[in-house]
Amino acid sequence: MSKNFYITTPIYYVNDRPHIGHAYTTILADVLSRYFQLGGYSSFFLTGTDEHGQKVQQAAKERGISPQEQVDQYYVRFQELWNQLHIQYNRFIRTTEKNHCKYVQKILQELYDKDEIYQETYTGWYSVGEERFFTQDELVDGKDPISGRPVEWLEEKNYFFRMSKYQKRLQEHLHSHPDFILPAFRRNEVIGFLQKPLKNLCISRPRSRLNWGVPLPFDQNFVTYVWFDALLNYESAVTDQTFPDGSPIAPADCHLIGKDILTTHAVYWPSILAALDRPFPKHIFAHGWWLSGKKKVSKSDINASNPLDYISSYGTDSVRYYLMRDMVQGQDSIFTEESFIRRTNSELANDLGNAVNRVHKFILRYLNGEVPQPSLMNQDDEEMRNLAQDLIQKFYTLFPKFLITSLLEEIISYLRQINRYLEKNAPWKLVPSQSNSKSDQKRLASILYCSCESLRIVLTLLSPVIPEKASKGLTMIGAVPQISTSSLEWGILKGGEELIKGDSLFPRI
Ligand code: MSP
C-alpha cells in the first residue's frame, strides 16, 4: 500500500477576505495532513487562490482597481490567515501564475486536438453569481437555484467540452468505488444527479463579456471558464514535484471541499480527467457549512465571520480545536461564541489543561521535576495502558476514513479516564514524607509514570489539532514532541526525563 497522501483544499476566490468557512476547510486539511504524517505517511498539502473569473473582475471594478491589483492585494490575506492558524501547506498556488496558465492552455489544446472540445451557439439563463448557465427547469422561482439571485437570458457562441460522453464511466466508477465520494449520503446525491442525462460543459466566456481569464489557445476571442481553469490547479501545482520516494504527487488522495462545490468536483473534474486518460482522485470529501443562525456564514456575516478576532481573543489552538470538534464531518454546524467558550472551557481548560497541570505541578513539587521510573503496575495502571493501546488502534482505523470528530471523541473519553484514574489513585495522599513506606513511594512512582505516559499519548494524538499547545504540554510532562508512528506506543518515557516548567495550558475563558 502506498504510504503517500496528497490532500487539497478548494482554491479560494480573492473577491473578499477569508471567513470562518474558508478557515474550516483549510484547518481540516491541515489536521488530516498532520494525522496522516502521524500515521506514517508522507503528506503533500496543496492550497491556494482562484484568481480569475467574473467574481474577481467585478470586485476589482467595484473598488476601482485593476483585477491584477485586486488579486495581488487579496491573496496575501489568505496566506496571512493560514500563517496565524499554523497551517503547514506544502504549496500555495495562485491561478494567475504563469506556469498554471500555460498548463491550462496545454490541456485545452490537447482536448481540442482530440475533438473533446467544439464550438456551438448557446442560449440559456445565465447567473453572474454562479458564473454558469441554467436551463429553464433548473431555475427555482425564475432565479438561480444555488444563490437565489436573478438570472439573465443570453445567447452566445461558446466552446464546449464533451462531458456527456463520460456519464457512464462516472456511474461505473461510483458503483465500483463506494468510497470515492464521502460521506456516503453525498455519494447518493451524485448518483442521483447522474441519473439525469449529463450535458456538455461550456468551458469558455467571450472576451467581450469577461476579460479576466486564461485565453483559449485556439481562439483568442475567448477566455477559459473559471471552473475549468481552477480544477486544473490540482495538477498544475505539482507537476514539478514528487514524494520523497520519487512517485508523482497527483492524483489526489483527498480533495476536501464544501458541499456547495460537489458537482464541479465529483462530475466535471473526473470527466476532464477521463478525457485526458488520467486516473481519478481517490476520495472527494464534502463537508457541511458553518451556519450563523439558519444561514450559511458568508463574507457579509460580520458576527461570526472573522476568524482573526477569535484567534486574537482565544488563541489559535482553541479555534482549531473548536472547528474540528463541533462539526461532525459532513454535517452542518451552527457557529456561536457561547458554544465556542463552552467547548474550550470544558474540554481544553478542564479535561486537558487540569490533568496536565496537576501532574506537572505534582512532579515538580514532590519528585524533583523528573518523570519517575516505571515500577510494578497494579490493575488500575494496567487498565490505563490497555485503554491507551485501544485508543491507538482506534486512531489507526479512524484517521484513514477522515473521521476526525469521532477520533476526538475517543481521545477526550480516554482523557476523562485519566482524570478519574488520578482521583481514584489520589497520588497527593502518598506524597513523600518520613512516615511513608517504601511501597507507598513505589505506588506513587507508578501512578505518576502511568499518568505521564497516558497524557503523552493523548497529547501526541491531539497534536495535529492543537500543535502548539500539545508540544508545550508534552515538554511539561517530560516528553519530546514528535509526529511519528514510533511515538504511538506505551512505554516511550523511560523515567528520569526532566520536565520543562510551564504555566496553565488553556486558561479558562
Ligand atoms: N473558487 C471556488 C473553488 C474552486 S476549487 C477548484 C470556490 N471558492 S470559495 O472561496 O467560494 O469557496 C471555497 C470553499 O469555502 C468551498 O468549499 C465552500 O464550501 C467553503 N465555504 C464557504 N463558506 C462556507 C461556510 N459557511 N462553511 C463551510 N465552508 C464554506 O468555491
Residues whose N, C-alpha, C, O or C-beta is under 5 A from the ligand:
A	BS01	MSP	P10 I11 Y12 Y13 G21 H22 D50 A230 L231 I257 G258 K259 D260 I261 G288 W289 W290 K296 V297 S298
